[in-house]
Amino acid sequence: MSAEAALPSPAPTPAPTPALRTRLLVAMLGPMVGVAIVLGVIGALIVTDAVRRANDRVLGGALGAIAETVEAERGEVTLDLPAAALGMLENPQRDAVFYRVAVGTKTLTGDPGLPPARPPALDTGDATGAPSYRFATFRGRAIRIAELHRHLPGIAAPISVQIAETLDHRRALGRRLILALVLGEALLIGLAVLLLRPALGWSLRPLARLREAVARRSRRAAPDLSPLDAGPLPRELMPLSRAFDSLLERLDTATAGMRRFTADASHQMRTPLSTLKVQLALARRGDPDALREIADAADRLEHLMTQLLALARAEEAGVEPEREQVDLHEVAVAVINRRIGQAIAGRVELQLDAPDEPVRVWAHRTLVFEMLSNLVDNAIRYGGSGGEVEIAITQEGALSVTDRGPGLAEADMAQLGQRFVRFQPGSGPGGSGLGFAIVRSAAQRVGATIHVEAMAPGLRVTIAFAAPIEVMPQARSA
């Protein structure tokens, strides 16, 4: 394979994301433009109707002026066409004007090719002679016709009077009004864009302060995990600020735990490492006890590191451990199997007192195992050689460890659980002073409570689980 083929392909460049100000501007202008379009369509319909009505009134006035001159004399229809009637329809577009007066179907005067009037029965005009209007086509051009019917004495057939004009003036007037409407809406949208940009800048100013508060932290040499000070924030940004402060607090807790772990490890490892160096120097000189002391120091160092890691795991900040059903009997047996060699070496007898039915609690198995393992370890170390350590499980879901050692004085009870605090030595190698601290931290994480009772002699530590308890009435397998 060539060198070029072995190189990994570059990661795809993410598409640029629009700025928040641009997104907000688009989000606000989008509905505004949509509303403007809807209003423009409605306005155009209103303008068209208004233009039609206004021109129809003029057309109807001219029709009425012609109809008033229609008379009946000695059984004949006479007409005196006024010049002002057609002059009313003059306009800048010079629309063509047509008229027709007919008796029945016979044209009396005017343009006989004009579409005939509708029959009186279909006429929309009322009995008072109100005109009716309709659109039609004449000589290849669209026209608007106004017409009415009159009944004259002595004339059997109805008299129909029509007047029509082309639509150039109507269309030109409608276009001018609609154009004015569109320009007005465009002007309003343009003004809105000009006014929205500074308004959005003012609205986003708290977000800019929050961003600057975060940026100031990144410019400092030493990390600052204190809560942000971004000044007064609107309600929408308060959850973001609180979430960021919560993240800083959790990060501070985790960092403090790491610093504490590093300090504890460096402090506590200094003694066994010094012992190892001294014993190695003695071993080089031939001291027969040096190798045994080296092995003991290595065991203490290994135990110390195990306890430090267990404490760090028990005090781990962040997401709470996921609860699960934990069988206390199964955990107790696993701890006994782990500690049986230590018990045999210390000549301590381990006993288990548990119900016949499995007792399950809502907890975290690893943390329950660490708690019980450290309690048994302390009981073996401080219970005395030849003694007994009893692990008891109650039907209610409590777990206790009892030893028959010298116990603790009242003054020592107050210090129980403090880190690196050691009491009188027991039969085994010295502890690290972290066992009960691990138990206390793990109990807090699983919601359990710890009760310490002096037995005189001996000591009993009971862990009561606060989570719901489930007792399963089934036979336990061997």
C-alpha positions in Angstrom: 0.0 0.0 0.0 1.4 3.4 -0.9 1.9 6.2 1.7 -0.8 8.2 0.1 -3.3 5.4 0.4 -2.5 4.9 4.1 -3.2 8.5 5.0 -6.7 9.0 6.6 -9.2 11.0 4.6 -9.7 14.5 5.9 -12.7 15.1 8.0 -15.5 16.8 6.1 -15.7 20.5 6.8 -19.0 21.4 8.6 -21.3 23.6 6.8 -21.3 27.2 8.0 -24.1 28.1 10.4 -25.8 31.4 10.0 -25.3 33.9 12.8 -28.0 34.1 15.5 -28.8 37.7 14.5 -29.4 36.6 10.9 -31.5 33.6 12.0 -33.7 35.9 14.1 -34.0 38.4 11.4 -35.0 35.8 8.9 -37.4 34.3 11.4 -39.1 37.7 11.9 -39.1 38.8 8.3 -40.4 35.5 7.0 -43.8 35.8 8.7 -43.8 39.5 7.9 -43.3 39.0 4.2 -46.0 36.2 4.3 -48.5 38.6 5.9 -47.5 41.3 3.4 -48.2 38.9 0.5 -51.6 37.9 2.0 -52.5 41.6 2.6 -51.3 42.4 -0.9 -53.6 39.8 -2.4 -56.5 41.0 -0.3 -55.7 44.6 -1.2 -55.5 43.9 -4.9 -59.0 42.3 -4.7 -60.3 45.3 -2.8 -58.7 47.7 -5.3 -60.1 45.8 -8.3 -63.6 45.9 -6.8 -63.3 49.6 -5.9 -62.2 50.5 -9.4 -65.0 48.4 -10.9 -67.6 50.0 -8.6 -66.4 53.6 -9.3 -66.3 53.1 -13.1 -69.7 51.4 -13.0 -71.2 54.4 -11.3 -69.9 56.6 -14.1 -71.1 54.1 -16.7 -74.5 53.9 -15.0 -74.8 57.7 -14.9 -74.2 57.9 -18.7 -76.8 55.1 -19.2 -79.4 57.0 -17.1 -78.8 60.2 -19.1 -79.5 58.4 -22.3 -82.5 56.5 -20.9 -84.2 59.7 -19.7 -84.4 61.0 -23.3 -86.3 58.0 -24.5 -90.0 58.9 -25.0 -93.1 57.7 -26.8 -95.0 60.0 -29.1 -98.1 58.9 -31.1 -97.0 55.2 -30.8 -93.4 56.0 -31.9 -90.2 55.8 -29.8 -88.2 59.0 -29.9 -84.7 59.7 -28.6 -82.7 62.9 -28.1 -79.1 61.6 -27.4 -77.4 64.2 -25.1 -73.7 64.8 -26.0 -72.8 65.1 -22.3 -73.9 61.4 -21.7 -71.0 60.1 -23.8 -68.6 62.8 -22.6 -68.9 61.5 -19.1 -66.9 58.5 -20.2 -63.9 60.3 -21.6 -60.6 59.3 -19.9 -56.9 59.6 -20.5 -56.8 56.1 -22.0 -59.4 57.1 -24.6 -61.6 54.0 -24.1 -64.0 53.2 -26.9 -67.6 53.8 -26.0 -70.6 52.0 -27.7 -74.3 52.4 -27.1 -77.5 50.8 -28.4 -81.2 51.5 -28.0 -83.6 48.8 -29.2 -87.3 48.2 -29.2 -87.6 44.5 -28.5 -85.0 43.0 -30.8 -85.0 45.9 -33.3 -82.2 48.4 -33.0 -83.5 51.9 -32.9 -80.1 53.7 -32.8 -76.6 52.9 -31.9 -74.3 50.0 -32.8 -76.4 46.9 -33.8 -73.5 44.6 -33.3 -73.4 45.2 -29.6 -74.3 42.0 -27.7 -78.1 42.1 -27.2 -79.5 42.9 -23.9 -80.6 40.1 -21.6 -84.3 39.4 -21.5 -86.1 41.5 -18.9 -86.9 38.3 -16.9 -83.2 37.8 -16.3 -82.3 41.4 -15.8 -80.8 42.2 -12.5 -82.2 45.7 -12.5 -85.2 46.3 -10.2 -88.6 47.8 -11.1 -87.4 51.3 -10.6 -85.1 50.9 -13.6 -81.8 50.3 -11.9 -79.1 49.2 -14.4 -77.4 45.9 -14.5 -73.7 45.3 -15.5 -71.8 42.6 -17.1 -68.5 41.9 -18.9 -68.6 40.8 -22.6 -66.4 40.8 -25.7 -67.1 43.0 -28.7 -65.0 43.2 -31.8 -62.2 41.2 -30.1 -62.0 43.5 -27.1 -63.2 43.1 -23.6 -65.9 45.6 -22.6 -68.1 46.5 -19.7 -71.8 46.8 -20.5 -74.5 48.7 -18.5 -78.1 48.1 -19.6 -81.7 48.6 -18.4 -85.2 48.1 -19.8 -88.0 50.6 -19.9 -91.7 50.1 -20.6 -93.4 53.1 -22.4 -97.1 53.7 -22.7 -98.4 52.6 -26.1 -95.3 50.6 -26.9 -95.8 46.8 -26.5 -92.2 45.7 -26.7 -89.8 46.7 -23.9 -87.2 49.4 -24.6 -83.6 48.2 -23.9 -80.9 50.9 -23.5 -77.2 49.7 -23.5 -73.9 51.6 -23.1 -70.5 49.9 -23.1 -66.8 50.9 -22.8 -63.5 49.1 -23.2 -61.5 48.4 -20.1 -58.2 50.2 -20.7 -58.9 52.9 -18.1 -60.1 50.4 -15.5 -57.0 48.3 -15.9 -54.6 51.2 -15.9 -56.2 52.6 -12.7 -56.1 49.2 -11.0 -52.4 48.7 -11.9 -51.5 52.1 -10.5 -53.3 51.5 -7.2 -51.9 47.9 -6.9 -48.4 49.2 -7.7 -48.8 51.9 -5.0 -49.9 49.2 -2.5 -46.9 47.0 -3.4 -44.5 49.9 -3.1 -46.0 50.8 0.3 -45.6 47.3 1.6 -42.0 47.1 0.3 -41.3 50.4 2.0 -42.7 49.1 5.3 -40.6 45.9 5.0 -37.5 47.9 4.2 -38.1 50.1 7.2 -38.7 47.1 9.4 -35.4 45.6 8.3 -33.6 48.8 9.1 -35.2 49.1 12.5 -35.0 45.4 13.4 -31.2 45.1 13.1 -30.5 47.6 15.9 -33.4 46.2 17.9 -31.9 42.7 17.6 -28.5 44.0 18.6 -30.1 45.5 21.8 -32.0 42.3 22.4 -28.9 40.1 22.0 -26.8 42.3 24.3 -27.3 40.1 27.4 -26.1 37.1 25.3 -23.0 39.0 24.3 -22.3 39.8 28.0 -22.7 36.1 28.8 -20.3 35.2 25.9 -17.8 37.8 27.1 -18.0 36.5 30.7 -17.1 33.0 29.4 -14.4 34.4 27.1 -12.8 36.2 30.0 -12.4 32.9 31.8 -10.5 31.4 28.9 -8.0 34.3 28.9 -6.9 33.7 32.5 -3.8 31.7 33.3 -5.4 29.9 36.3 -8.7 28.3 35.7 -11.6 30.1 37.4 -14.6 27.8 38.1 -16.6 30.2 40.1 -20.2 31.1 38.9 -20.4 33.5 36.0 -21.0 37.2 36.5 -22.7 38.3 33.3 -25.0 41.0 34.9 -28.8 40.8 34.8 -30.0 38.3 32.3 -33.5 37.9 30.7 -35.6 34.9 31.6 -34.7 33.0 28.4 -31.0 33.1 29.3 -31.3 32.3 33.0 -31.5 28.5 32.4 -28.4 28.6 30.2 -26.5 30.6 32.8 -27.6 28.2 35.6 -26.7 25.2 33.5 -23.2 26.6 32.8 -22.8 27.5 36.5 -23.8 23.9 37.4 -21.3 22.6 34.9 -18.6 24.8 36.4 -19.5 23.6 39.9 -19.4 19.9 38.9 -16.1 20.5 37.1 -14.7 22.3 40.2 -15.8 19.3 42.3 -14.2 16.9 40.0 -11.0 19.0 39.8 -10.9 19.3 43.6 -11.3 15.6 43.9 -8.4 15.0 41.5 -6.2 17.5 43.4 -7.1 15.9 46.7 -6.4 12.4 45.3 -3.0 13.6 44.0 -2.1 15.2 47.3 -3.2 12.2 49.3 -1.4 9.8 47.0 1.9 11.8 47.1 1.6 12.3 50.9 0.8 8.7 51.8 3.1 7.0 49.3 6.1 8.9 50.7 6.4 6.7 53.8 6.3 3.3 52.1 8.6 4.5 49.4 11.1 5.7 52.0 10.8 2.4 53.8 11.5 0.6 50.5 14.6 2.7 49.9 16.0 2.1 53.4 15.3 -1.7 53.3 16.9 -1.9 49.8 20.0 -0.3 51.2 20.0 -2.8 54.1 19.4 -5.7 51.7 22.5 -4.6 49.8 24.5 -4.9 53.1 23.2 -8.4 53.7 20.5 -7.7 56.3 18.4 -11.0 56.4 15.2 -9.1 57.6 15.4 -6.5 54.8 13.6 -8.7 52.2 10.7 -9.3 54.5 10.4 -5.6 55.3 10.5 -4.8 51.6 7.7 -7.3 50.9 5.6 -5.7 53.8 6.2 -2.2 52.4 5.2 -3.3 48.9 2.0 -4.9 50.3 1.3 -1.6 52.2 1.9 0.4 49.0 -0.3 -1.9 47.0 -3.1 -1.7 49.6 -2.7 2.1 49.7 -3.1 2.5 46.0 -6.1 0.1 46.0 -7.8 2.2 48.7 -7.0 5.5 47.0 -8.5 4.2 43.7 -11.6 2.9 45.5 -12.0 6.2 47.3 -11.7 8.1 44.1 -14.3 5.8 42.5 -16.6 6.2 45.5 -16.3 10.0 45.4 -16.6 10.3 41.7 -18.6 13.4 40.8 -21.0 13.7 38.0 -23.8 11.4 36.9 -25.4 9.4 39.7 -24.8 5.6 39.5 -27.6 3.7 37.7 -29.6 1.8 40.3 -30.1 -1.9 39.9 -31.4 -4.8 41.9 -28.5 -6.0 44.1 -28.7 -9.4 45.9 -27.0 -8.7 49.3 -26.3 -12.4 49.8 -24.5 -12.7 46.5 -22.4 -9.7 47.3 -21.6 -11.0 50.8 -20.4 -14.3 49.4 -18.2 -12.5 46.8 -16.6 -10.4 49.6 -16.0 -13.4 51.8 -14.3 -15.1 48.8 -12.1 -12.1 48.3 -11.2 -11.7 52.0 -10.9 -15.3 53.0 -7.1 -15.4 52.5 -6.7 -12.3 54.6 -8.9 -13.8 57.3 -6.9 -17.0 57.4 -3.7 -15.1 57.7 -5.1 -13.1 60.6 -6.7 -16.2 62.2 -10.1 -14.6 62.0 -13.3 -16.6 61.4 -15.8 -15.1 58.9 -19.5 -15.9 59.5 -22.5 -15.1 57.4 -26.0 -14.8 58.8 -28.7 -14.3 56.1 -32.3 -15.2 55.4 -33.2 -18.2 53.3 -34.8 -16.0 50.7 -32.7 -13.7 48.6 -32.9 -10.1 49.7 -32.5 -7.5 46.9 -32.2 -3.8 47.3 -32.1 -0.9 44.7 -28.4 0.1 44.7 -25.2 -0.2 42.7 -23.5 -3.6 43.0 -19.9 -2.3 42.6 -20.4 0.3 45.4 -22.1 -2.1 47.7 -19.3 -4.6 47.2 -16.7 -1.8 48.0 -18.6 -0.8 51.1 -18.9 -4.4 52.5 -15.3 -5.3 51.4 -13.8 -2.3 53.3 -15.9 -3.0 56.4 -14.8 -6.7 56.5 -11.2 -5.5 55.9 -11.4 -3.2 58.9 -13.0 -5.8 61.0 -10.3 -8.3 60.2 -7.5 -5.8 60.9 -8.9 -4.4 64.1 -10.9 -7.4 65.4 -7.9 -9.2 66.9 -6.3 -12.5 66.2 -8.5 -15.5 66.9 -11.7 -13.5 66.8 -14.8 -13.6 64.7 -16.3 -11.3 62.1 -20.0 -11.7 61.4 -21.7 -10.4 58.3 -25.5 -10.2 58.8 -28.3 -9.5 56.3 -31.8 -8.6 57.6 -35.1 -9.3 55.8 -35.6 -5.5 55.6 -32.5 -5.0 53.5 -29.9 -3.9 56.1 -26.3 -5.1 56.0 -24.1 -5.2 59.1 -20.5 -6.2 60.0 -19.7 -7.0 63.6 -16.2 -7.8 65.1 -15.1 -8.8 68.6 -12.2 -6.5 68.8 -11.4 -3.7 71.3 -13.9 -1.4 69.6 -13.5 2.4 69.6 -13.5 5.0 72.4 -16.1 7.7 72.4 -13.5 10.3 71.3 -12.6 8.1 68.4 -16.2 7.8 67.2 -16.2 11.4 66.1 -13.1 10.9 63.9 -14.4 7.7 62.3 -14.6 8.3 58.5 -12.0 11.0 58.3 -9.4 10.4 55.6 -6.0 8.9 56.8 -7.1 8.7 60.4 -5.8 5.4 61.9 -6.7 4.0 65.3 -4.9 1.3 67.4 -3.3 -1.4 65.2 -5.0 -4.8 64.9 -3.6 -8.2 64.0 -2.9 -7.5 60.4 -0.7 -5.0 58.6 -1.5 -1.4 59.2 -4.4 0.2 57.3 -4.4 3.2 55.1 -7.0 5.2 57.0 -9.3 5.3 54.0 -11.6 2.3 54.6 -14.4 4.0 56.4 -14.1 7.1 54.2 -14.7 4.8 51.2 -17.8 3.3 52.9 -19.2 6.7 53.8 -18.7 8.2 50.3 -20.2 5.1 48.6 -23.2 5.1 50.9 -24.0 8.7 50.0 -23.9 7.9 46.3 -26.4 5.0 46.7 -28.6 6.8 49.2 -27.8 4.5 52.1 -27.3 5.4 55.8 -24.6 4.2 58.1 -25.0 3.5 61.8 -22.0 2.6 64.1 -22.6 0.9 67.4 -20.0 0.1 70.1 -20.6 -3.5 71.3 -18.2 -3.5 74.3 -16.2 -5.3 73.2 -16.3 -5.0 69.4 -17.9 -2.7 66.9 -20.9 -3.1 64.6 -21.4 -1.1 61.4 -24.9 -1.2 59.8 -25.8 0.0 56.3 -29.5 0.6 55.7 -30.6 1.2 52.1 -33.1 4.0 51.6 -34.1 2.8 48.1 -37.2 0.5 47.8 -36.5 -3.1 48.9 -37.7 -6.1 47.0 -37.7 -9.4 48.8 -37.9 -12.4 46.4 -39.6 -15.5 47.9 -37.7 -18.1 46.0 -35.3 -20.8 46.9 -31.6 -19.9 46.7 -29.4 -22.1 44.6 -26.5 -23.7 46.4 
